[in-house]
Amino acid sequence: MKTYVLQVVIEPDEDRWRAYCPELEEYGGATWGYTRKEAEKNIREVLEMVLETMVEHNYSIPGTPARNGLAPDGSLKEVRG
């Protein structure tokens, strides 16, 4: 199993929060929540499902492979696929 670093955007959208991954939005990598925390939880779940499907269908996964589980800036925010 590889770990990839993917950008996730979480922004306010009227009475809720919108969360999406620009690299995977065309594959369904977007969701929302009533709170920022809920949107973050939801996008993590959505991205896990999207990545699982991409792996099953042998699609190329965009993003940057993480080194030692860390993003290039040293943070540890990951979704495995």
C-alpha positions in Angstrom: 0.0 0.0 0.0 1.3 3.4 -1.0 0.7 6.7 0.8 0.0 9.8 -1.3 -0.1 13.5 -0.3 -3.2 15.1 -1.8 -4.3 18.7 -1.4 -7.7 19.1 0.3 -9.6 22.4 0.4 -12.2 23.1 3.1 -14.1 26.3 2.8 -17.3 27.9 4.1 -20.2 27.6 1.7 -23.4 29.5 2.9 -24.6 27.5 6.0 -22.1 24.6 5.7 -18.5 23.7 4.8 -17.5 22.4 1.4 -14.5 20.0 1.2 -12.8 18.7 -2.0 -9.6 17.4 -3.4 -8.8 19.3 -6.6 -6.9 16.4 -8.0 -9.7 13.9 -7.4 -12.8 16.1 -7.7 -13.6 14.8 -11.2 -13.7 11.3 -9.7 -16.1 12.3 -6.9 -13.6 13.7 -4.4 -15.9 16.3 -2.9 -18.3 16.5 0.0 -19.6 18.8 2.7 -20.5 19.1 6.4 -22.4 21.4 8.7 -19.1 22.0 10.6 -15.5 22.2 9.4 -14.7 19.1 11.5 -17.6 17.2 9.9 -16.5 18.2 6.4 -12.9 17.1 7.2 -14.2 13.7 8.4 -16.4 13.3 5.4 -13.7 14.2 2.8 -11.4 11.6 4.4 -14.0 8.9 4.0 -14.9 10.0 0.5 -11.2 10.1 -0.6 -10.6 6.6 0.9 -13.5 5.3 -1.2 -12.4 7.1 -4.4 -8.8 5.8 -4.0 -10.0 2.3 -3.3 -12.1 2.4 -6.5 -9.2 3.8 -8.5 -6.8 1.1 -7.3 -9.4 -1.6 -8.2 -9.7 -0.3 -11.7 -6.0 0.3 -12.1 -6.3 4.1 -12.6 -3.3 6.2 -12.1 -3.5 8.1 -8.8 -2.5 11.7 -9.0 -0.6 13.4 -6.1 2.8 13.1 -4.6 3.9 9.9 -3.1 4.8 10.5 0.6 8.2 9.8 1.9 8.3 7.9 5.2 4.6 8.7 5.6 5.3 12.5 5.7 4.2 15.2 3.4 6.9 17.4 1.8 6.3 20.0 4.5 6.7 17.5 7.3 3.1 17.2 8.2 1.3 13.9 8.6 -2.1 14.2 7.0 -2.6 11.2 4.8 -5.1 9.1 3.0 -3.9 5.7 2.0 -4.8 4.1 -1.3 
